[in-house]
Amino acid sequence: MRRYAEFTASLIHLNSEFGDGQLELNLERLRMAIDDLLIKLAKNFTKAKLQTVFLINNY
């Protein structure tokens, strides 16, 4: 998750002068994909409590 955050922060910084909206759209799609991935990974745990702990630790 840390690498994802650093990557998105770098993209936002590099794109700060443009503001065409394309980056925001792509970052939103990437965020949704990361959310889906974390939920799928959490489902590998059988207990709901462990799933919740995983999600808390990785968001």
Phi, psi and omega in degrees: 000325180298317179296321177299315180296317179294321179297312181294322178297320178295316179297317179296318179296315180293332184263006187299335183273348188265298176065036179276353178090344182294318180296318180300319178297313181292323177293325177294319177296320178295319179298317179296322178294320177295317177300314179299318179298315180297321179294318178297318179294323179295329181291349175291340177273137185279330182265139181299324180297318179293324176298316180296317179298318178300313181295319178297316182290337186250001176268000000 
